[in-house]
């Protein structure tokens, strides 16, 4: 299907994101991707964003459509390029989507160009991307938090963004522990160092060596944090109507940042041999 040409301003802005001095593609990456997409590198000696613009503008002019330009964008956003660099993918996606929305397009989580509702002004495009998501990216919130609630963030749906993010914590604990429980029961079974009769037990997951009192205290503290997140945010959002449980932007930022802390700590969790007994 032929995709109409991007106007000059949109193409320049797109190249500004991908050719950004700080977070954009390197010069060698630009050259390699242009070759891969069979686009002539017409001005290799100039600055990255201008080099990229000259190459893509020339190809678009030659084709009369934007298909090969967008093929380049997809190649640049291919998930394989971001293994171990999910934060970079999120930052570039956040930069590209407001620009592409002006052409009725967007980049999904698989790096694919998709149709999207067209924005007509710069402010509308920025609002579409969402202030909340942009601030979370700036804070370098864990990629699993963004992934868990990306659709809700793009709509600035704070209520369901909170719900999906808190659910992501439980899902990660289940994946790490092999348990099928949920909520506080899941946390107690996975990380608890005492059983219901207050007798000592070996947890299934440990966040540290648990050798000292302070390390054991840290484990219990993270347990309380996870259980608190479920009690304060997940349970009300799961059982209350949206209109009756308002979540504003600042509260969503605070909660999602807290969930990010938990996700980072869970990355260091290890299975304990013989745990659960």
Phi and psi restraints in degrees (value plus and minus 20) as a CYANA .aco file:
   2 UNK   PHI     -94.0   -54.0
   2 UNK   PSI     113.5   153.5
   3 UNK   PHI    -129.9   -89.9
   3 UNK   PSI     107.3   147.3
   4 UNK   PHI     -78.4   -38.4
   4 UNK   PSI     129.9   169.9
   5 UNK   PHI     -81.0   -41.0
   5 UNK   PSI     124.9   164.9
   6 UNK   PHI     -97.6   -57.6
   6 UNK   PSI     119.7   159.7
   7 UNK   PHI     -91.2   -51.2
   7 UNK   PSI     146.1   186.1
   8 UNK   PHI     -77.6   -37.6
   8 UNK   PSI     -64.9   -24.9
   9 UNK   PHI     -84.0   -44.0
   9 UNK   PSI     -61.6   -21.6
  10 UNK   PHI     -86.0   -46.0
  10 UNK   PSI     -63.4   -23.4
  11 UNK   PHI     -85.2   -45.2
  11 UNK   PSI     -60.0   -20.0
  12 UNK   PHI     -82.7   -42.7
  12 UNK   PSI     -62.7   -22.7
  13 UNK   PHI     -86.1   -46.1
  13 UNK   PSI     -60.0   -20.0
  14 UNK   PHI     -79.8   -39.8
  14 UNK   PSI     -65.7   -25.7
  15 UNK   PHI     -87.4   -47.4
  15 UNK   PSI     -48.8    -8.8
  16 UNK   PHI     -84.7   -44.7
  16 UNK   PSI     -57.1   -17.1
  17 UNK   PHI     -90.2   -50.2
  17 UNK   PSI     -71.4   -31.4
  18 UNK   PHI     -92.7   -52.7
  18 UNK   PSI     -43.8    -3.8
  19 UNK   PHI    -126.6   -86.6
  19 UNK   PSI      -3.9    36.1
  20 UNK   PHI     -77.8   -37.8
  20 UNK   PSI     120.0   160.0
  21 UNK   PHI     -81.0   -41.0
  21 UNK   PSI     -59.3   -19.3
  22 UNK   PHI    -105.6   -65.6
  22 UNK   PSI     -76.6   -36.6
  23 UNK   PHI    -129.3   -89.3
  23 UNK   PSI     -11.3    28.7
  24 UNK   PHI    -108.2   -68.2
  24 UNK   PSI    -193.7  -153.7
  25 UNK   PHI     -85.9   -45.9
  25 UNK   PSI     130.6   170.6
  26 UNK   PHI     -98.0   -58.0
  26 UNK   PSI     146.6   186.6
  27 UNK   PHI     -80.1   -40.1
  27 UNK   PSI     -61.1   -21.1
  28 UNK   PHI     -88.9   -48.9
  28 UNK   PSI     -54.6   -14.6
  29 UNK   PHI     -85.6   -45.6
  29 UNK   PSI     -61.5   -21.5
  30 UNK   PHI     -80.5   -40.5
  30 UNK   PSI     -67.2   -27.2
  31 UNK   PHI     -80.4   -40.4
  31 UNK   PSI     -64.2   -24.2
  32 UNK   PHI     -85.3   -45.3
  32 UNK   PSI     -60.9   -20.9
  33 UNK   PHI     -89.6   -49.6
  33 UNK   PSI     -57.3   -17.3
  34 UNK   PHI     -82.1   -42.1
  34 UNK   PSI     -62.6   -22.6
  35 UNK   PHI     -84.1   -44.1
  35 UNK   PSI     -63.2   -23.2
  36 UNK   PHI     -79.2   -39.2
  36 UNK   PSI     -58.8   -18.8
  37 UNK   PHI    -110.7   -70.7
  37 UNK   PSI     -15.1    24.9
  38 UNK   PHI      36.7    76.7
  38 UNK   PSI      26.0    66.0
  39 UNK   PHI    -133.4   -93.4
  39 UNK   PSI     108.5   148.5
  40 UNK   PHI     -84.9   -44.9
  40 UNK   PSI     114.3   154.3
  41 UNK   PHI    -109.6   -69.6
  41 UNK   PSI      65.5   105.5
  42 UNK   PHI     -97.3   -57.3
  42 UNK   PSI     -39.6     0.4
  43 UNK   PHI    -163.1  -123.1
  43 UNK   PSI      47.5    87.5
  44 UNK   PHI     -88.3   -48.3
  44 UNK   PSI     -34.8     5.2
  45 UNK   PHI    -112.2   -72.2
  45 UNK   PSI     -20.7    19.3
  46 UNK   PHI    -120.5   -80.5
  46 UNK   PSI     159.8   199.8
  47 UNK   PHI     -79.8   -39.8
  47 UNK   PSI     135.9   175.9
  48 UNK   PHI     -76.7   -36.7
  48 UNK   PSI     -70.4   -30.4
  49 UNK   PHI     -85.8   -45.8
  49 UNK   PSI     -57.1   -17.1
  50 UNK   PHI     -94.2   -54.2
  50 UNK   PSI     -56.9   -16.9
  51 UNK   PHI     -79.3   -39.3
  51 UNK   PSI     -65.6   -25.6
  52 UNK   PHI     -86.7   -46.7
  52 UNK   PSI     -61.4   -21.4
  53 UNK   PHI     -82.7   -42.7
  53 UNK   PSI     -66.0   -26.0
  54 UNK   PHI     -80.6   -40.6
  54 UNK   PSI     -60.4   -20.4
  55 UNK   PHI     -88.1   -48.1
  55 UNK   PSI     -67.4   -27.4
  56 UNK   PHI     -92.0   -52.0
  56 UNK   PSI     -57.4   -17.4
  57 UNK   PHI     -84.9   -44.9
  57 UNK   PSI     -60.9   -20.9
  58 UNK   PHI     -84.0   -44.0
  58 UNK   PSI     -62.3   -22.3
  59 UNK   PHI     -87.5   -47.5
  59 UNK   PSI     -60.3   -20.3
  60 UNK   PHI     -84.4   -44.4
  60 UNK   PSI     -60.0   -20.0
  61 UNK   PHI     -83.8   -43.8
  61 UNK   PSI     -60.5   -20.5
  62 UNK   PHI     -87.0   -47.0
  62 UNK   PSI     -60.9   -20.9
  63 UNK   PHI    -100.7   -60.7
  63 UNK   PSI     -51.6   -11.6
  64 UNK   PHI      60.4   100.4
  64 UNK   PSI     -18.7    21.3
  65 UNK   PHI    -161.6  -121.6
  65 UNK   PSI     150.6   190.6
  66 UNK   PHI    -119.9   -79.9
  66 UNK   PSI     -11.8    28.2
  67 UNK   PHI     -75.9   -35.9
  67 UNK   PSI     -66.4   -26.4
  68 UNK   PHI     -93.3   -53.3
  68 UNK   PSI     -49.3    -9.3
  69 UNK   PHI     -82.6   -42.6
  69 UNK   PSI     -65.8   -25.8
  70 UNK   PHI     -92.4   -52.4
  70 UNK   PSI     -48.0    -8.0
  71 UNK   PHI     -83.6   -43.6
  71 UNK   PSI     -57.1   -17.1
  72 UNK   PHI     -84.3   -44.3
  72 UNK   PSI     -63.9   -23.9
  73 UNK   PHI     -80.0   -40.0
  73 UNK   PSI     -63.8   -23.8
  74 UNK   PHI     -83.2   -43.2
  74 UNK   PSI     -60.5   -20.5
  75 UNK   PHI     -83.5   -43.5
  75 UNK   PSI     -59.4   -19.4
  76 UNK   PHI     -88.2   -48.2
  76 UNK   PSI     -46.6    -6.6
  77 UNK   PHI    -125.0   -85.0
  77 UNK   PSI      -5.5    34.5
  78 UNK   PHI     -79.9   -39.9
  78 UNK   PSI     110.8   150.8
  79 UNK   PHI     -74.7   -34.7
  79 UNK   PSI     -51.2   -11.2
  80 UNK   PHI     -82.2   -42.2
  80 UNK   PSI     -45.1    -5.1
  81 UNK   PHI     -94.3   -54.3
  81 UNK   PSI     -32.1     7.9
  82 UNK   PHI    -139.5   -99.5
  82 UNK   PSI      -1.0    39.0
  83 UNK   PHI     -83.0   -43.0
  83 UNK   PSI     102.7   142.7
  84 UNK   PHI      60.0   100.0
  84 UNK   PSI     -18.2    21.8
  85 UNK   PHI    -154.4  -114.4
  85 UNK   PSI      24.8    64.8
  86 UNK   PHI     -83.7   -43.7
  86 UNK   PSI     -50.2   -10.2
  87 UNK   PHI     -85.4   -45.4
  87 UNK   PSI     -58.9   -18.9
  88 UNK   PHI     -84.1   -44.1
  88 UNK   PSI     -60.8   -20.8
  89 UNK   PHI     -79.2   -39.2
  89 UNK   PSI     -67.1   -27.1
  90 UNK   PHI     -81.4   -41.4
  90 UNK   PSI     -59.1   -19.1
  91 UNK   PHI     -87.3   -47.3
  91 UNK   PSI     -63.9   -23.9
  92 UNK   PHI     -88.0   -48.0
  92 UNK   PSI     -60.1   -20.1
  93 UNK   PHI     -80.5   -40.5
  93 UNK   PSI     -62.1   -22.1
  94 UNK   PHI     -84.8   -44.8
  94 UNK   PSI     -51.7   -11.7
  95 UNK   PHI     -97.6   -57.6
  95 UNK   PSI     -56.4   -16.4
  96 UNK   PHI     -97.1   -57.1
  96 UNK   PSI     -57.6   -17.6
  97 UNK   PHI     -83.4   -43.4
  97 UNK   PSI     -60.6   -20.6
  98 UNK   PHI     -81.8   -41.8
  98 UNK   PSI     -56.8   -16.8
  99 UNK   PHI     -87.7   -47.7
  99 UNK   PSI     -70.3   -30.3
 100 UNK   PHI     -86.7   -46.7
 100 UNK   PSI     -47.3    -7.3
 101 UNK   PHI     -82.5   -42.5
 101 UNK   PSI     -45.0    -5.0
 102 UNK   PHI     -87.7   -47.7
 102 UNK   PSI     -38.5     1.5
 103 UNK   PHI    -126.6   -86.6
 103 UNK   PSI      -9.5    30.5
 104 UNK   PHI      53.5    93.5
 104 UNK   PSI      10.4    50.4
 105 UNK   PHI    -151.2  -111.2
 105 UNK   PSI     151.4   191.4
 106 UNK   PHI    -184.4  -144.4
 106 UNK   PSI     150.6   190.6
 107 UNK   PHI    -131.5   -91.5
 107 UNK   PSI     104.4   144.4
 108 UNK   PHI    -108.5   -68.5
 108 UNK   PSI    -195.2  -155.2
 109 UNK   PHI     -91.6   -51.6
 109 UNK   PSI     -30.0    10.0
 110 UNK   PHI    -118.4   -78.4
 110 UNK   PSI     -12.6    27.4
 111 UNK   PHI      58.0    98.0
 111 UNK   PSI      -7.3    32.7
 112 UNK   PHI    -113.4   -73.4
 112 UNK   PSI     123.7   163.7
 113 UNK   PHI     -97.9   -57.9
 113 UNK   PSI     107.3   147.3
 114 UNK   PHI    -148.0  -108.0
 114 UNK   PSI     140.3   180.3
 115 UNK   PHI     -93.7   -53.7
 115 UNK   PSI     121.9   161.9
 116 UNK   PHI    -164.2  -124.2
 116 UNK   PSI     143.5   183.5
 117 UNK   PHI     -82.7   -42.7
 117 UNK   PSI     109.9   149.9
 118 UNK   PHI     -92.4   -52.4
 118 UNK   PSI     112.1   152.1
 119 UNK   PHI    -111.3   -71.3
 119 UNK   PSI     129.0   169.0
 120 UNK   PHI    -132.8   -92.8
 120 UNK   PSI     -32.9     7.1
 121 UNK   PHI    -156.1  -116.1
 121 UNK   PSI     142.2   182.2
 122 UNK   PHI     -83.4   -43.4
 122 UNK   PSI     -61.0   -21.0
 123 UNK   PHI     -85.7   -45.7
 123 UNK   PSI     -57.2   -17.2
 124 UNK   PHI     -85.6   -45.6
 124 UNK   PSI     -60.7   -20.7
 125 UNK   PHI     -83.5   -43.5
 125 UNK   PSI     -62.4   -22.4
 126 UNK   PHI     -86.2   -46.2
 126 UNK   PSI     -59.5   -19.5
 127 UNK   PHI     -85.3   -45.3
 127 UNK   PSI     -56.0   -16.0
 128 UNK   PHI     -80.9   -40.9
 128 UNK   PSI     -63.7   -23.7
 129 UNK   PHI     -85.1   -45.1
 129 UNK   PSI     -53.1   -13.1
 130 UNK   PHI      76.8   116.8
 130 UNK   PSI     101.7   141.7
 131 UNK   PHI     -82.1   -42.1
 131 UNK   PSI     -58.4   -18.4
 132 UNK   PHI     -80.9   -40.9
 132 UNK   PSI     -68.4   -28.4
 133 UNK   PHI     -84.3   -44.3
 133 UNK   PSI     -60.7   -20.7
 134 UNK   PHI     -81.5   -41.5
 134 UNK   PSI     -60.6   -20.6
 135 UNK   PHI     -88.4   -48.4
 135 UNK   PSI     -57.3   -17.3
 136 UNK   PHI     -85.0   -45.0
 136 UNK   PSI     -59.7   -19.7
 137 UNK   PHI     -83.7   -43.7
 137 UNK   PSI     -62.4   -22.4
 138 UNK   PHI     -80.6   -40.6
 138 UNK   PSI     -56.8   -16.8
 139 UNK   PHI     -97.8   -57.8
 139 UNK   PSI     -24.2    15.8
 140 UNK   PHI      38.8    78.8
 140 UNK   PSI      24.4    64.4
 141 UNK   PHI     -82.3   -42.3
 141 UNK   PSI     124.9   164.9
 142 UNK   PHI     -73.3   -33.3
 142 UNK   PSI     118.4   158.4
 143 UNK   PHI     -79.2   -39.2
 143 UNK   PSI     -50.9   -10.9
 144 UNK   PHI     -86.4   -46.4
 144 UNK   PSI     -48.2    -8.2
 145 UNK   PHI     -90.0   -50.0
 145 UNK   PSI     -67.2   -27.2
 146 UNK   PHI     -81.4   -41.4
 146 UNK   PSI     -61.6   -21.6
 147 UNK   PHI     -83.8   -43.8
 147 UNK   PSI     -59.3   -19.3
 148 UNK   PHI     -86.7   -46.7
 148 UNK   PSI     -49.3    -9.3
 149 UNK   PHI    -153.2  -113.2
 149 UNK   PSI       9.3    49.3
 150 UNK   PHI     -81.1   -41.1
 150 UNK   PSI     -66.0   -26.0
 151 UNK   PHI     -81.2   -41.2
 151 UNK   PSI     -60.4   -20.4
 152 UNK   PHI     -88.2   -48.2
 152 UNK   PSI     -57.2   -17.2
 153 UNK   PHI     -85.7   -45.7
 153 UNK   PSI     -60.0   -20.0
 154 UNK   PHI     -83.8   -43.8
 154 UNK   PSI     -45.5    -5.5
 155 UNK   PHI    -115.3   -75.3
 155 UNK   PSI     -19.0    21.0
 156 UNK   PHI      33.0    73.0
 156 UNK   PSI      22.8    62.8
 157 UNK   PHI    -113.7   -73.7
 157 UNK   PSI      65.3   105.3
 158 UNK   PHI     -85.5   -45.5
 158 UNK   PSI     -58.5   -18.5
 159 UNK   PHI     -76.1   -36.1
 159 UNK   PSI     -73.5   -33.5
 160 UNK   PHI     -99.5   -59.5
 160 UNK   PSI     -43.1    -3.1
 161 UNK   PHI     -82.6   -42.6
 161 UNK   PSI     -62.9   -22.9
 162 UNK   PHI     -81.7   -41.7
 162 UNK   PSI     -65.6   -25.6
 163 UNK   PHI     -81.4   -41.4
 163 UNK   PSI     -67.8   -27.8
 164 UNK   PHI     -86.5   -46.5
 164 UNK   PSI     -57.8   -17.8
 165 UNK   PHI     -86.1   -46.1
 165 UNK   PSI     -62.4   -22.4
 166 UNK   PHI     -88.3   -48.3
 166 UNK   PSI     -55.2   -15.2
 167 UNK   PHI     -82.6   -42.6
 167 UNK   PSI     -51.4   -11.4
 168 UNK   PHI     -86.2   -46.2
 168 UNK   PSI     -48.7    -8.7
 169 UNK   PHI     -86.1   -46.1
 169 UNK   PSI     -68.4   -28.4
 170 UNK   PHI     -81.0   -41.0
 170 UNK   PSI     -59.9   -19.9
 171 UNK   PHI     -85.0   -45.0
 171 UNK   PSI     -59.7   -19.7
 172 UNK   PHI     -86.8   -46.8
 172 UNK   PSI     -60.1   -20.1
 173 UNK   PHI     -83.4   -43.4
 173 UNK   PSI     -60.2   -20.2
 174 UNK   PHI     -82.8   -42.8
 174 UNK   PSI     -62.1   -22.1
 175 UNK   PHI     -83.7   -43.7
 175 UNK   PSI     -60.8   -20.8
 176 UNK   PHI     -92.9   -52.9
 176 UNK   PSI     -55.0   -15.0
 177 UNK   PHI    -116.6   -76.6
 177 UNK   PSI     -43.2    -3.2
 178 UNK   PHI      61.3   101.3
 178 UNK   PSI     -15.5    24.5
 179 UNK   PHI    -101.1   -61.1
 179 UNK   PSI     143.0   183.0
 180 UNK   PHI    -139.8   -99.8
 180 UNK   PSI      -6.7    33.3
 181 UNK   PHI     -98.7   -58.7
 181 UNK   PSI    -195.0  -155.0
 182 UNK   PHI    -168.3  -128.3
 182 UNK   PSI     142.0   182.0
 183 UNK   PHI      39.3    79.3
 183 UNK   PSI    -165.2  -125.2
 184 UNK   PHI     -81.6   -41.6
 184 UNK   PSI     -55.6   -15.6
 185 UNK   PHI     -81.8   -41.8
 185 UNK   PSI     -59.8   -19.8
 186 UNK   PHI     -83.4   -43.4
 186 UNK   PSI     -66.0   -26.0
 187 UNK   PHI     -82.9   -42.9
 187 UNK   PSI     -65.3   -25.3
 188 UNK   PHI     -81.3   -41.3
 188 UNK   PSI     -63.8   -23.8
 189 UNK   PHI     -90.0   -50.0
 189 UNK   PSI     -56.8   -16.8
 190 UNK   PHI     -98.0   -58.0
 190 UNK   PSI     -60.5   -20.5
 191 UNK   PHI    -134.9   -94.9
 191 UNK   PSI     -31.1     8.9
 192 UNK   PHI     -84.4   -44.4
 192 UNK   PSI     119.9   159.9
 193 UNK   PHI    -126.5   -86.5
 193 UNK   PSI     -15.0    25.0
 194 UNK   PHI    -161.3  -121.3
 194 UNK   PSI     127.6   167.6
 195 UNK   PHI    -106.7   -66.7
 195 UNK   PSI    -193.1  -153.1
 196 UNK   PHI     -86.2   -46.2
 196 UNK   PSI     -42.3    -2.3
 197 UNK   PHI    -112.9   -72.9
 197 UNK   PSI      -8.3    31.7
 198 UNK   PHI      49.4    89.4
 198 UNK   PSI      -1.2    38.8
 199 UNK   PHI    -107.7   -67.7
 199 UNK   PSI     129.0   169.0
 200 UNK   PHI     -83.7   -43.7
 200 UNK   PSI     119.4   159.4
 201 UNK   PHI    -163.2  -123.2
 201 UNK   PSI     140.4   180.4
 202 UNK   PHI    -111.8   -71.8
 202 UNK   PSI     103.6   143.6
 203 UNK   PHI     -88.8   -48.8
 203 UNK   PSI     138.1   178.1
 204 UNK   PHI     -93.8   -53.8
 204 UNK   PSI     -57.7   -17.7
 205 UNK   PHI    -142.0  -102.0
 205 UNK   PSI     122.2   162.2
 206 UNK   PHI    -147.2  -107.2
 206 UNK   PSI     118.0   158.0
 207 UNK   PHI    -111.6   -71.6
 207 UNK   PSI     -27.6    12.4
 208 UNK   PHI    -179.6  -139.6
 208 UNK   PSI    -185.8  -145.8
 209 UNK   PHI     -96.4   -56.4
 209 UNK   PSI     -38.2     1.8
 210 UNK   PHI      42.5    82.5
 210 UNK   PSI      -0.1    39.9
 211 UNK   PHI    -102.0   -62.0
 211 UNK   PSI     -47.5    -7.5
 212 UNK   PHI    -132.0   -92.0
 212 UNK   PSI     145.1   185.1
 213 UNK   PHI     -81.6   -41.6
 213 UNK   PSI     -60.3   -20.3
 214 UNK   PHI     -86.3   -46.3
 214 UNK   PSI     -57.0   -17.0
 215 UNK   PHI     -89.7   -49.7
 215 UNK   PSI     -57.5   -17.5
 216 UNK   PHI     -86.2   -46.2
 216 UNK   PSI     -56.8   -16.8
 217 UNK   PHI     -85.2   -45.2
 217 UNK   PSI     -58.7   -18.7
 218 UNK   PHI     -82.1   -42.1
 218 UNK   PSI     -63.1   -23.1
 219 UNK   PHI     -80.4   -40.4
 219 UNK   PSI     -65.9   -25.9
 220 UNK   PHI     -84.7   -44.7
 220 UNK   PSI     -57.9   -17.9
 221 UNK   PHI     -82.5   -42.5
 221 UNK   PSI     -62.4   -22.4
 222 UNK   PHI     -87.2   -47.2
 222 UNK   PSI     -53.9   -13.9
 223 UNK   PHI     -81.0   -41.0
 223 UNK   PSI     -65.6   -25.6
 224 UNK   PHI     -83.7   -43.7
 224 UNK   PSI     -57.9   -17.9
 225 UNK   PHI     -83.5   -43.5
 225 UNK   PSI     -66.1   -26.1
 226 UNK   PHI     -84.2   -44.2
 226 UNK   PSI     -64.5   -24.5
 227 UNK   PHI     -85.4   -45.4
 227 UNK   PSI     -54.4   -14.4
 228 UNK   PHI     -86.2   -46.2
 228 UNK   PSI     -60.2   -20.2
 229 UNK   PHI     -80.1   -40.1
 229 UNK   PSI     -64.5   -24.5
 230 UNK   PHI     -84.0   -44.0
 230 UNK   PSI     -64.7   -24.7
 231 UNK   PHI     -88.5   -48.5
 231 UNK   PSI     -62.3   -22.3
 232 UNK   PHI    -103.3   -63.3
 232 UNK   PSI     -57.0   -17.0
 233 UNK   PHI    -132.8   -92.8
 233 UNK   PSI     -68.6   -28.6
 234 UNK   PHI     -88.7   -48.7
 234 UNK   PSI     -68.1   -28.1
 235 UNK   PHI     -82.8   -42.8
 235 UNK   PSI     -66.2   -26.2
 236 UNK   PHI     -82.3   -42.3
 236 UNK   PSI     -62.0   -22.0
 237 UNK   PHI     -89.5   -49.5
 237 UNK   PSI     -48.7    -8.7
 238 UNK   PHI     -97.3   -57.3
 238 UNK   PSI     -47.2    -7.2
 239 UNK   PHI    -135.1   -95.1
 239 UNK   PSI     -27.1    12.9
 240 UNK   PHI    -127.8   -87.8
 240 UNK   PSI     129.1   169.1
 241 UNK   PHI     -85.6   -45.6
 241 UNK   PSI     126.5   166.5
 242 UNK   PHI     -74.5   -34.5
 242 UNK   PSI     -62.1   -22.1
 243 UNK   PHI     -85.9   -45.9
 243 UNK   PSI     -41.5    -1.5
 244 UNK   PHI    -118.6   -78.6
 244 UNK   PSI     -27.9    12.1
 245 UNK   PHI    -154.9  -114.9
 245 UNK   PSI      64.6   104.6
 246 UNK   PHI     -96.3   -56.3
 246 UNK   PSI     116.9   156.9
 247 UNK   PHI    -142.9  -102.9
 247 UNK   PSI      92.9   132.9
 248 UNK   PHI    -108.8   -68.8
 248 UNK   PSI     156.4   196.4
 249 UNK   PHI     -81.7   -41.7
 249 UNK   PSI     -64.3   -24.3
 250 UNK   PHI     -86.2   -46.2
 250 UNK   PSI     -60.6   -20.6
 251 UNK   PHI     -85.4   -45.4
 251 UNK   PSI     -59.8   -19.8
 252 UNK   PHI     -82.7   -42.7
 252 UNK   PSI     -62.3   -22.3
 253 UNK   PHI     -79.5   -39.5
 253 UNK   PSI     -66.0   -26.0
 254 UNK   PHI     -83.6   -43.6
 254 UNK   PSI     -65.5   -25.5
 255 UNK   PHI     -85.9   -45.9
 255 UNK   PSI     -65.0   -25.0
 256 UNK   PHI     -87.2   -47.2
 256 UNK   PSI     -52.3   -12.3
 257 UNK   PHI     -87.6   -47.6
 257 UNK   PSI     -59.2   -19.2
 258 UNK   PHI     -83.8   -43.8
 258 UNK   PSI     -62.4   -22.4
 259 UNK   PHI     -82.8   -42.8
 259 UNK   PSI     -55.5   -15.5
 260 UNK   PHI     -81.6   -41.6
 260 UNK   PSI     -61.6   -21.6
 261 UNK   PHI     -79.1   -39.1
 261 UNK   PSI     -64.0   -24.0
 262 UNK   PHI     -83.4   -43.4
 262 UNK   PSI     -64.0   -24.0
 263 UNK   PHI     -80.2   -40.2
 263 UNK   PSI     -61.1   -21.1
 264 UNK   PHI     -85.6   -45.6
 264 UNK   PSI     -58.8   -18.8
 265 UNK   PHI     -88.9   -48.9
 265 UNK   PSI     -56.1   -16.1
 266 UNK   PHI     -85.9   -45.9
 266 UNK   PSI     -44.6    -4.6
 267 UNK   PHI     -82.5   -42.5
 267 UNK   PSI     -45.7    -5.7
 268 UNK   PHI    -114.3   -74.3
 268 UNK   PSI     -18.4    21.6
 269 UNK   PHI     -91.8   -51.8
 269 UNK   PSI     121.9   161.9
 270 UNK   PHI    -147.9  -107.9
 270 UNK   PSI     129.5   169.5
 271 UNK   PHI     -92.3   -52.3
 271 UNK   PSI     115.6   155.6
 272 UNK   PHI    -117.2   -77.2
 272 UNK   PSI     104.7   144.7
 273 UNK   PHI     -75.5   -35.5
 273 UNK   PSI     108.8   148.8
 274 UNK   PHI      54.6    94.6
 274 UNK   PSI      -8.9    31.1
 275 UNK   PHI     -84.5   -44.5
 275 UNK   PSI     131.0   171.0
 276 UNK   PHI      77.9   117.9
 276 UNK   PSI     -18.3    21.7
